[in-house]
Amino acid sequence: MVEPADADAKQLAERLLAGDRRALARAITLVENGDPAGWLVLRSVYPRTGATAVVGFTGPPGAGKSTLLAALTGLERAAGRSVAVLSVDPSSPASHGALLGDRIRLADHFLDDGVFIRSMASRGALGGLSEAALYALLLMDASGRDLVLLETVGVGQAEVDVATHADTVVLVLMPGAGDSIQALKAGIMEIPDVIVVNKSDHVQAEATVRELKAALALGGLRDGWQVPVLRTCATTGEGVEELRATLLDHHRDAQVSGTLAQRRRGRLRMAVLGLAALELRRRFEAAIDQDPEVEHLLEQVAARELDPASAARALLATLDARARPS
């Protein structure tokens, strides 16, 4: 006998696969909220994923990522391609809320049925992406969009998750802010397939481009691909057509070389391991919640009677002992 929830999930999955925007929005909400119905939908549509190109954009706040995405979306629509945009915004560490402002910059595309826009809070994820981002990307993929554009929060040593979620990674920097130097220091230069210096009308734009090209010259080719440094001005559209052509070139190059398939396999492997680790952490936290022995260990650490590493080992030993059959 088919449960009503299963039947509803199957119907939602069918509508999503048919390209229904409302069904896609509903499915993303379900997985974002951890609703079991969301997992049923995702399980149903997963075999139909893998055909959509995912381009991830990362970079410091204020670099113009959202405006650049809006300009690129306009070109894709002019070429007759459907687009989904997932913008991940930072969450407040206190309230865990977020100002999902990217919809404002993409407002010109709201009434276009060929564009689906979704904002999502990072919910404190250190990698710049929320746990639900992967699910949302898979659902967007299954809905039949030709291209998915992913915008992640900021850029820094920990905020590199976009590289594990996208086929092509674009690093957006702005001139005159020292971003190129910070990117070098943080090791971010090892991540992008394309680097964009936005706001190219700035007087220091050319100097920033030279710095970046000089840095890239030391690293040589990456997977047989020479990382280009492009100049754009998202507000005027300057350089956006070249960016679009470069993204298409990278996707084709990755397909021919086998890098795309390799990246996707690695991405899914990391996703499985990462999600398993998150689930283990939840179970771990639930197991130790208000546990007197754990509280005693933490008090010892706070009193400087026991170092954190020793406390962690003691905690794991305690849990292992409890897990063994008596």
C-alpha positions as CSV (number, residue, x, y, z in Angstrom):
1,M,0.0,0.0,0.0
2,V,1.3,3.4,-1.0
3,E,1.4,5.9,1.9
4,P,-0.2,9.3,1.2
5,A,3.2,11.1,1.9
6,D,4.9,8.8,-0.7
7,A,2.2,9.5,-3.3
8,D,2.5,13.3,-2.7
9,A,6.3,13.1,-3.0
10,K,6.0,11.1,-6.2
11,Q,3.6,13.6,-7.7
12,L,5.9,16.5,-6.6
13,A,8.8,14.8,-8.2
14,E,7.0,14.3,-11.5
15,R,6.0,18.0,-11.6
16,L,9.6,19.0,-10.9
17,L,10.9,16.8,-13.7
18,A,8.4,18.4,-16.0
19,G,9.9,21.8,-15.3
20,D,7.3,23.1,-12.9
21,R,8.8,26.1,-11.1
22,R,6.4,25.8,-8.1
23,A,7.3,22.1,-7.6
24,L,11.0,23.0,-7.7
25,A,10.6,25.8,-5.1
26,R,8.5,23.4,-2.9
27,A,11.0,20.6,-3.1
28,I,13.9,22.9,-2.2
29,T,12.0,24.2,0.8
30,L,11.3,20.6,2.0
31,V,15.0,19.6,1.9
32,E,16.1,22.9,3.4
33,N,13.8,22.3,6.3
34,G,14.9,18.6,6.7
35,D,11.4,17.3,5.8
36,P,11.4,13.6,5.0
37,A,9.2,14.3,2.0
38,G,12.1,16.3,0.5
39,W,14.4,13.2,0.7
40,L,11.7,11.2,-1.1
41,V,11.6,13.7,-3.9
42,L,15.3,13.9,-4.1
43,R,15.7,10.1,-4.2
44,S,13.1,10.0,-7.0
45,V,14.7,12.6,-9.3
46,Y,18.4,11.8,-8.6
47,P,18.7,9.4,-11.6
48,R,17.8,12.4,-13.8
49,T,20.6,14.6,-12.6
50,G,24.0,15.2,-14.2
51,A,23.1,16.9,-17.4
52,T,23.2,20.5,-16.2
53,A,26.4,22.6,-16.0
54,V,27.0,24.2,-12.6
55,V,29.1,27.4,-12.5
56,G,30.1,28.6,-9.0
57,F,30.9,32.2,-8.2
58,T,32.9,33.2,-5.2
59,G,34.7,36.3,-4.1
60,P,34.7,39.0,-1.4
61,P,31.5,41.0,-0.5
62,G,31.1,44.0,-2.7
63,A,33.0,42.5,-5.7
64,G,29.8,42.6,-7.7
65,K,29.0,38.9,-7.9
66,S,25.2,39.3,-7.9
67,T,25.3,42.0,-10.5
68,L,27.6,39.9,-12.7
69,L,25.3,36.9,-12.3
70,A,22.3,39.1,-13.4
71,A,24.2,40.3,-16.5
72,L,25.3,36.7,-17.4
73,T,21.7,35.4,-16.9
74,G,20.5,38.0,-19.4
75,L,23.0,36.8,-22.0
76,E,22.0,33.1,-21.4
77,R,18.4,33.9,-21.8
78,A,19.1,35.8,-25.0
79,A,20.7,32.7,-26.3
80,G,17.6,30.7,-25.4
81,R,19.0,28.8,-22.4
82,S,17.1,28.3,-19.2
83,V,18.9,29.3,-16.0
84,A,18.6,28.6,-12.3
85,V,20.4,30.8,-9.7
86,L,21.2,29.8,-6.2
87,S,22.5,32.6,-4.0
88,V,23.8,31.6,-0.6
89,D,23.8,34.5,1.9
90,P,25.6,34.7,5.3
91,S,23.6,34.0,8.4
92,S,23.7,36.0,11.6
93,P,25.7,34.1,14.2
94,A,23.1,35.3,16.8
95,S,19.7,35.0,15.1
96,H,20.8,32.6,12.3
97,G,18.7,34.8,10.0
98,A,19.9,36.2,6.7
99,L,19.2,39.2,4.5
100,L,18.5,37.4,1.2
101,G,19.3,40.5,-0.9
102,D,20.5,38.9,-4.1
103,R,16.9,38.7,-5.3
104,I,16.9,42.5,-5.5
105,R,19.8,42.6,-8.0
106,L,18.2,39.8,-10.0
107,A,14.8,41.5,-10.0
108,D,14.8,42.0,-13.8
109,H,14.5,38.3,-14.3
110,F,11.7,37.6,-11.8
111,L,8.9,37.4,-14.4
112,D,10.9,35.3,-16.8
113,D,9.7,31.7,-16.7
114,G,13.1,30.6,-18.0
115,V,14.9,31.9,-14.9
116,F,14.5,30.3,-11.4
117,I,16.0,32.3,-8.5
118,R,16.5,31.0,-5.0
119,S,18.2,32.5,-2.1
120,M,19.4,30.4,0.8
121,A,21.0,31.2,4.2
122,S,24.4,29.6,4.9
123,R,23.2,28.8,8.5
124,G,26.8,29.2,9.8
125,A,28.4,26.8,7.3
126,L,32.1,27.5,7.4
127,G,32.6,26.6,3.7
128,G,30.3,29.4,2.6
129,L,27.5,27.1,1.6
130,S,24.7,25.6,3.6
131,E,24.2,21.8,4.0
132,A,21.1,22.1,1.8
133,A,22.9,23.8,-1.1
134,L,23.9,20.4,-2.6
135,Y,20.3,19.2,-2.4
136,A,19.1,22.4,-4.0
137,L,21.6,22.1,-6.9
138,L,20.6,18.5,-7.6
139,L,16.9,19.5,-7.6
140,M,17.7,22.4,-10.0
141,D,19.6,20.0,-12.2
142,A,16.8,17.5,-12.3
143,S,14.3,20.2,-13.3
144,G,15.9,20.5,-16.7
145,R,17.7,23.8,-16.4
146,D,20.5,24.3,-19.0
147,L,22.7,26.2,-16.5
148,V,22.8,26.6,-12.8
149,L,24.7,29.6,-11.3
150,L,25.8,29.3,-7.7
151,E,26.9,32.3,-5.7
152,T,28.6,31.6,-2.4
153,V,29.3,33.7,0.6
154,G,32.5,35.8,0.6
155,V,36.0,34.2,0.2
156,G,38.6,33.1,2.7
157,Q,40.7,30.2,3.8
158,A,37.6,28.2,4.9
159,E,35.2,29.4,2.3
160,V,36.1,27.2,-0.6
161,D,33.2,24.7,-0.6
162,V,32.1,26.2,-4.0
163,A,34.9,24.2,-5.6
164,T,33.2,21.0,-4.5
165,H,29.8,22.0,-5.7
166,A,30.5,23.4,-9.2
167,D,31.9,22.2,-12.6
168,T,33.5,25.6,-13.2
169,V,34.6,27.9,-10.4
170,V,34.8,31.7,-11.0
171,L,36.7,33.9,-8.6
172,V,35.4,37.5,-8.7
173,L,37.7,40.2,-7.4
174,M,37.6,44.0,-7.4
175,P,40.6,46.3,-8.1
176,G,42.1,48.5,-5.5
177,A,41.0,46.5,-2.4
178,G,44.0,44.3,-2.0
179,D,41.8,41.2,-2.8
180,S,44.4,39.7,-5.2
181,I,47.0,39.7,-2.4
182,Q,44.6,38.2,0.1
183,A,43.6,35.6,-2.4
184,L,47.3,34.6,-2.8
185,K,47.8,34.5,1.0
186,A,44.7,32.4,1.5
187,G,45.5,29.9,-1.2
188,I,42.3,30.7,-3.0
189,M,44.2,31.0,-6.3
190,E,44.3,27.2,-6.4
191,I,40.6,26.9,-6.7
192,P,39.2,29.0,-9.6
193,D,39.0,28.0,-13.3
194,V,38.4,31.6,-14.3
195,I,39.3,34.8,-12.5
196,V,37.3,37.9,-13.1
197,V,38.4,41.4,-12.1
198,N,35.1,43.2,-12.0
199,K,34.5,47.0,-11.9
200,S,37.1,47.2,-14.7
201,D,36.6,51.0,-15.0
202,H,38.5,51.4,-11.8
203,V,42.0,53.0,-12.2
204,Q,43.7,50.1,-10.6
205,A,42.0,47.4,-12.6
206,E,44.9,46.9,-15.0
207,A,47.4,46.7,-12.2
208,T,45.3,44.0,-10.5
209,V,45.1,42.0,-13.7
210,R,48.9,42.1,-14.0
211,E,49.4,40.9,-10.4
212,L,47.0,38.0,-10.9
213,K,48.5,36.9,-14.2
214,A,52.0,37.1,-12.8
215,A,50.9,34.9,-9.9
216,L,49.2,32.4,-12.2
217,A,52.2,32.1,-14.4
218,L,54.1,30.5,-11.5
219,G,51.5,27.8,-11.2
220,G,51.3,26.7,-14.9
221,L,48.4,24.8,-16.3
222,R,45.7,23.3,-14.1
223,D,44.2,20.1,-15.4
224,G,45.5,21.2,-18.8
225,W,43.6,24.5,-18.6
226,Q,45.3,27.9,-18.4
227,V,43.3,29.9,-15.9
228,P,42.3,33.2,-17.7
229,V,42.0,36.6,-16.0
230,L,39.2,38.6,-17.4
231,R,38.0,42.1,-17.0
232,T,34.3,42.9,-16.6
233,C,32.1,45.8,-15.7
234,A,28.9,44.1,-14.7
235,T,26.9,47.4,-14.5
236,T,27.6,48.2,-18.2
237,G,27.9,44.6,-19.4
238,E,31.5,45.1,-20.6
239,G,33.4,41.8,-20.8
240,V,30.4,39.7,-19.8
241,E,30.1,38.1,-23.3
242,E,33.8,37.2,-23.1
243,L,33.1,35.6,-19.7
244,R,30.2,33.6,-21.1
245,A,32.3,32.3,-24.0
246,T,35.1,31.4,-21.6
247,L,32.8,29.4,-19.4
248,L,31.5,27.5,-22.4
249,D,35.1,26.8,-23.5
250,H,36.0,25.5,-20.0
251,H,33.0,23.2,-19.9
252,R,33.9,21.8,-23.3
253,D,37.5,21.4,-22.4
254,A,36.7,19.6,-19.2
255,Q,34.3,17.3,-21.1
256,V,36.9,16.3,-23.7
257,S,39.8,15.9,-21.2
258,G,37.7,13.9,-18.8
259,T,38.2,16.4,-16.0
260,L,34.4,17.1,-15.8
261,A,33.5,13.5,-15.1
262,Q,36.4,13.2,-12.6
263,R,35.4,16.3,-10.8
264,R,31.8,15.2,-10.6
265,R,32.7,11.8,-9.2
266,G,35.0,13.5,-6.6
267,R,32.3,16.0,-5.8
268,L,29.7,13.3,-5.1
269,R,32.2,11.3,-3.0
270,M,33.0,14.3,-0.9
271,A,29.3,15.1,-0.6
272,V,28.5,11.6,0.7
273,L,31.4,11.7,3.2
274,G,30.5,15.2,4.3
275,L,26.8,14.5,4.8
276,A,27.7,11.3,6.7
277,A,30.0,13.3,8.9
278,L,27.3,15.9,9.6
279,E,24.9,13.1,10.6
280,L,27.5,11.6,12.9
281,R,28.0,15.0,14.5
282,R,24.3,15.3,15.1
283,R,24.1,11.9,16.7
284,F,27.2,12.6,18.7
285,E,25.8,15.9,20.0
286,A,22.5,14.3,20.8
287,A,24.3,11.5,22.7
288,I,26.3,13.8,24.9
289,D,23.6,16.4,25.5
290,Q,23.3,17.1,29.3
291,D,25.5,14.1,30.0
292,P,27.1,14.5,33.5
293,E,30.3,12.8,32.5
294,V,30.7,15.1,29.5
295,E,29.9,18.1,31.6
296,H,32.6,17.0,34.1
297,L,35.2,16.7,31.3
298,L,34.3,20.2,30.0
299,E,34.6,21.6,33.5
300,Q,38.0,20.1,33.8
301,V,39.1,21.7,30.6
302,A,37.6,25.1,31.7
303,A,39.5,24.8,35.0
304,R,42.8,24.1,33.1
305,E,43.0,20.7,34.8
306,L,42.7,18.8,31.5
307,D,43.8,19.8,27.9
308,P,41.1,19.8,25.1
309,A,42.8,16.9,23.1
310,S,42.9,14.6,26.2
311,A,39.3,15.5,27.0
312,A,38.2,14.7,23.4
313,R,40.0,11.3,23.6
314,A,38.4,10.6,26.9
315,L,35.0,11.5,25.6
316,L,35.4,9.2,22.5
317,A,36.6,6.4,24.8
318,T,33.5,6.8,27.0
319,L,31.2,6.6,24.0
320,D,33.0,3.6,22.5
321,A,32.6,1.8,25.8
322,R,28.9,2.5,26.0
323,A,28.5,1.3,22.4
324,R,30.0,-2.1,23.0
325,P,27.6,-4.9,23.8
326,S,27.6,-5.9,27.5
